[in-house]
Amino acid sequence: MNSASFLYFAYGSNMSSRRLRAADRAPSAVFIETARLAGHRLVFDKIGMDGSAKADCEPSADPGDQVHGALFRIEARDRAALDRAEGLGKGYDAFEVDVASASGVATRALTYLATLKNPALLPFDWYVRHVLLGARECGLPASYVAVIEKVPCMVDADDERRSRERARHPTSA
């Protein structure tokens, strides 16, 4: 990896290229391939700035647990915006993790792990939709996508925000 770019492991809403490539995140992001992080599980308990739950890649004692996601290459110039969008220091911290790529190569990549958690929170429906559409877009295993489809969620009472977020995927269900 050269210093002008970095590898990023997305496992939540940033798997959606429309969300990740937004002008206020990482417009230079290029999908490389799917990857997985062993010894972790996908949960929705990170306290979001909007008061709802967001995705977290939580360490697990079960060695069979793994979080599937997408590996992106991002230009270094986008790192500060991605850190802001992810709430670095305000609920997520950045970590270097070793993921196994779909091609079988162990790769070190940046990801964000939750530091402020509340398992009683639910994610908004539009947020789970970003995660689900991103998982499908990246070609994650059907059994894993099926688990995301069953994540309990709530309708966002902020109609403007809900409409804005749903508009990122205008032709998707």
Backbone hydrogen bonds in HBPLUS format (Angstrom, degrees):
<---DONOR---> <-ACCEPTOR-->    atom                        ^
c    i                          cat <-CA-CA->   ^        H-A-AA   ^      H-
h    n   atom  resd res      DA  || num        DHA   H-A  angle D-A-AA Bond
n    s   type  num  typ     dist DA aas  dist angle  dist       angle   num
A0005-SER N   A0002-ASN O   3.22 MM   3  5.86 167.7  2.24 116.9 120.2     1
A0076-ALA N   A0004-ALA O   2.80 MM  72  5.21 171.8  1.81 124.6 125.7     2
A0006-PHE N   A0074-ILE O   2.85 MM  68  5.48 149.1  1.95 149.4 159.4     3
A0074-ILE N   A0006-PHE O   2.90 MM  68  5.48 164.8  1.92 160.6 165.6     4
A0110-LEU N   A0007-LEU O   2.90 MM 103  6.17 169.9  1.91 149.2 145.7     5
A0008-TYR N   A0072-PHE O   2.80 MM  64  5.13 156.7  1.85 152.0 158.2     6
A0072-PHE N   A0008-TYR O   2.85 MM  64  5.13 163.3  1.87 150.1 155.8     7
A0009-PHE N   A0110-LEU O   2.78 MM 101  5.98 167.0  1.79 165.8 168.8     8
A0010-ALA N   A0070-ALA O   2.84 MM  60  5.18 163.9  1.87 159.5 159.8     9
A0070-ALA N   A0010-ALA O   2.77 MM  60  5.18 156.9  1.83 152.0 158.8    10
A0015-MET N   A0012-GLY O   3.09 MM   3  5.94 167.8  2.11 125.0 127.5    11
A0016-SER N   A0013-SER O   3.14 MM   3  5.89 159.1  2.18 118.2 123.3    12
A0019-ARG N   A0016-SER O   3.03 MM   3  5.33 124.7  2.35 104.1 117.7    13
A0020-LEU N   A0016-SER O   2.91 MM   4  6.17 172.9  1.91 165.0 165.9    14
A0021-ARG N   A0017-SER O   2.83 MM   4  5.62 159.6  1.87 142.8 148.9    15
A0022-ALA N   A0019-ARG O   3.27 MM   3  5.43 162.7  2.30 108.6 111.6    16
A0026-ALA N   A0020-LEU O   2.92 MM   6  5.74 152.9  1.99 167.6 175.5    17
A0025-ARG N   A0022-ALA O   2.95 MM   3  5.37 162.8  1.98 123.5 124.3    18
A0029-ALA N   A0026-ALA O   2.99 MM   3  5.60 170.0  2.00 127.3 129.4    19
A0030-VAL N   A0073-ARG O   2.91 MM  43  5.26 147.8  2.01 142.4 153.0    20
A0073-ARG N   A0030-VAL O   2.91 MM  43  5.26 157.9  1.96 146.3 150.8    21
A0032-ILE N   A0071-LEU O   2.77 MM  39  5.52 163.4  1.79 164.1 161.2    22
A0071-LEU N   A0033-GLU O   2.82 MM  38  5.45 163.1  1.84 164.0 169.7    23
A0102-ALA N   A0034-THR O   2.83 MM  68  5.37 142.7  1.97 156.7 145.9    24
A0035-ALA N   A0069-GLY O   2.98 MM  34  5.43 154.9  2.04 134.9 135.9    25
A0069-GLY N   A0035-ALA O   2.86 MM  34  5.43 151.2  1.94 161.1 157.0    26
A0036-ARG N   A0100-ALA O   2.95 MM  64  5.37 141.9  2.09 133.4 145.1    27
A0100-ALA N   A0036-ARG O   2.93 MM  64  5.37 164.6  1.95 157.2 157.7    28
A0037-LEU N   A0067-VAL O   2.80 MM  30  5.15 155.1  1.86 143.4 151.0    29
A0067-VAL N   A0037-LEU O   2.95 MM  30  5.15 158.4  2.00 138.0 141.6    30
A0039-GLY N   A0065-ASP O   2.83 MM  26  5.24 134.6  2.04 164.4 151.0    31
A0060-SER N   A0039-GLY O   2.83 MM  21  5.31 160.0  1.87 138.3 134.3    32
A0041-ARG N   A0058-GLU O   2.76 MM  17  5.27 146.1  1.88 141.9 152.7    33
A0058-GLU N   A0041-ARG O   2.90 MM  17  5.27 143.5  2.03 166.0 154.3    34
A0043-VAL N   A0056-ASP O   3.00 MM  13  5.31 165.6  2.02 152.5 156.1    35
A0056-ASP N   A0043-VAL O   2.74 MM  13  5.31 145.5  1.86 159.6 158.4    36
A0118-ASN N   A0045-ASP O   2.66 MM  73  5.12 155.8  1.72 150.0 158.2    37
A0046-LYS N   A0054-LYS O   3.19 MM   8  4.92 157.8  2.24 146.0 140.6    38
A0054-LYS N   A0046-LYS O   2.84 MM   8  4.92 140.6  2.00 132.5 144.6    39
A0047-ILE N   A0116-LEU O   2.87 MM  69  5.70 164.8  1.90 139.2 143.9    40
A0048-GLY N   A0052-SER O   2.75 MM   4  5.25 157.5  1.80 167.4 175.1    41
A0051-GLY N   A0048-GLY O   2.93 MM   3  5.17 163.9  1.96 114.3 117.1    42
A0053-ALA N   A0122-LEU O   2.97 MM  69  5.02 171.2  1.98 110.2 112.1    43
A0065-ASP N   A0062-ASP O   3.03 MM   3  5.60 161.7  2.06 119.0 124.6    44
A0078-ASP N   A0075-GLU O   2.95 MM   3  5.75 164.9  1.97 125.8 130.4    45
A0079-ARG N   A0076-ALA O   3.06 MM   3  5.37 165.9  2.08 114.9 119.5    46
A0082-LEU N   A0078-ASP O   3.02 MM   4  6.22 158.6  2.07 155.5 162.1    47
A0083-ASP N   A0079-ARG O   2.84 MM   4  6.08 161.9  1.87 156.6 161.6    48
A0084-ARG N   A0080-ALA O   3.02 MM   4  6.28 155.5  2.08 145.2 151.4    49
A0085-ALA N   A0081-ALA O   2.90 MM   4  6.12 165.8  1.92 150.9 154.9    50
A0086-GLU N   A0082-LEU O   2.88 MM   4  6.01 149.5  1.97 149.3 157.5    51
A0088-LEU N   A0083-ASP O   2.91 MM   5  5.14 174.4  1.91 156.3 155.9    52
A0087-GLY N   A0084-ARG O   3.02 MM   3  5.07 151.6  2.11 101.4 110.5    53
A0090-LYS N   A0087-GLY O   2.69 MM   3  4.99 156.8  1.74 140.0 140.5    54
A0089-GLY N   A0092-TYR O   2.80 MM   3  5.82 151.7  1.88 165.8 171.7    55
A0115-THR N   A0091-GLY O   2.75 MM  24  5.02 160.4  1.79 129.9 133.2    56
A0093-ASP N   A0113-LEU O   2.96 MM  20  5.59 158.4  2.01 151.6 155.4    57
A0113-LEU N   A0093-ASP O   2.95 MM  20  5.59 156.6  2.00 161.6 163.4    58
A0095-PHE N   A0111-THR O   2.83 MM  16  5.48 161.0  1.87 161.0 164.1    59
A0111-THR N   A0095-PHE O   2.84 MM  16  5.48 144.7  1.97 156.5 166.8    60
A0097-VAL N   A0109-ALA O   2.80 MM  12  5.48 165.0  1.83 159.0 161.1    61
A0109-ALA N   A0097-VAL O   2.85 MM  12  5.48 158.2  1.90 155.6 162.7    62
A0099-VAL N   A0107-THR O   2.77 MM   8  5.32 160.5  1.81 167.3 162.9    63
A0107-THR N   A0099-VAL O   2.76 MM   8  5.32 168.2  1.78 162.2 166.5    64
A0101-SER N   A0105-VAL O   2.87 MM   4  5.30 177.1  1.87 150.0 150.1    65
A0104-GLY N   A0101-SER O   2.81 MM   3  5.23 159.4  1.85 115.6 120.9    66
A0121-LEU N   A0118-ASN O   3.12 MM   3  5.85 166.9  2.14 123.8 127.5    67
A0154-MET N   A0123-PRO O   2.89 MM  31  6.30 152.3  1.97 152.5 161.4    68
A0127-TYR N   A0124-PHE O   3.13 MM   3  5.29 124.9  2.45  99.3 113.1    69
A0128-VAL N   A0124-PHE O   3.17 MM   4  6.56 163.6  2.20 157.1 160.3    70
A0125-ASP N   A0154-MET O   2.74 MM  29  5.53 134.7  1.94 154.5 153.9    71
A0129-ARG N   A0125-ASP O   2.97 MM   4  6.17 149.6  2.07 145.2 154.6    72
A0130-HIS N   A0126-TRP O   3.04 MM   4  6.37 148.1  2.15 141.2 148.2    73
A0130-HIS N   A0127-TYR O   3.06 MM   3  5.13 116.9  2.48  96.0 110.7    74
A0131-VAL N   A0127-TYR O   3.10 MM   4  6.51 161.8  2.13 152.9 156.9    75
A0132-LEU N   A0128-VAL O   2.79 MM   4  6.01 166.3  1.81 154.7 158.7    76
A0133-LEU N   A0129-ARG O   2.81 MM   4  5.92 171.3  1.82 154.9 157.5    77
A0134-GLY N   A0130-HIS O   2.91 MM   4  5.96 155.3  1.97 145.9 153.4    78
A0135-ALA N   A0131-VAL O   2.88 MM   4  6.08 154.2  1.94 148.7 155.9    79
A0136-ARG N   A0132-LEU O   3.01 MM   4  6.31 157.2  2.07 149.8 155.5    80
A0137-GLU N   A0133-LEU O   2.83 MM   4  5.96 160.5  1.87 146.2 152.6    81
A0138-CYS N   A0134-GLY O   2.94 MM   4  6.06 155.6  2.00 148.5 153.8    82
A0140-LEU N   A0135-ALA O   2.99 MM   5  5.41 172.8  2.00 163.7 161.9    83
A0139-GLY N   A0136-ARG O   3.07 MM   3  5.07 144.6  2.20  98.9 109.7    84
A0144-TYR N   A0141-PRO O   2.96 MM   3  5.31 127.0  2.25 106.8 120.5    85
A0145-VAL N   A0141-PRO O   2.99 MM   4  6.36 159.0  2.04 155.8 162.5    86
A0146-ALA N   A0142-ALA O   2.91 MM   4  6.09 151.8  1.99 146.5 154.1    87
A0147-VAL N   A0144-TYR O   3.11 MM   3  5.22 126.7  2.41  97.2 110.4    88
A0148-ILE N   A0144-TYR O   3.24 MM   4  6.66 155.8  2.30 148.0 153.7    89
A0149-GLU N   A0145-VAL O   2.94 MM   4  6.25 152.7  2.02 150.9 159.1    90
A0150-LYS N   A0147-VAL O   3.12 MM   3  5.35 142.7  2.26 102.4 112.7    91
A0151-VAL N   A0148-ILE O   3.10 MM   3  5.33 170.2  2.11 115.1 117.1    92
A0162-ARG N   A0158-ASP O   2.94 MM   4  6.17 168.5  1.95 160.8 164.7    93
A0163-SER N   A0159-ASP O   2.88 MM   4  5.98 163.1  1.91 147.7 152.2    94
A0164-ARG N   A0160-GLU O   2.95 MM   4  6.12 161.7  1.99 148.8 154.2    95
A0165-GLU N   A0161-ARG O   2.89 MM   4  6.08 165.1  1.91 155.8 159.3    96
A0166-ARG N   A0162-ARG O   2.92 MM   4  6.06 159.1  1.96 149.2 155.5    97
A0167-ALA N   A0163-SER O   2.95 MM   4  6.01 140.5  2.10 142.1 152.6    98
A0168-ARG N   A0165-GLU O   3.28 MM   3  5.62 157.4  2.33 105.3 111.9    99
A0169-HIS N   A0166-ARG O   3.18 MM   3  5.91 163.7  2.21 118.1 122.5   100
A0172-SER N   A0169-HIS O   3.21 MM   3  5.49 164.1  2.24 114.3 119.2   101
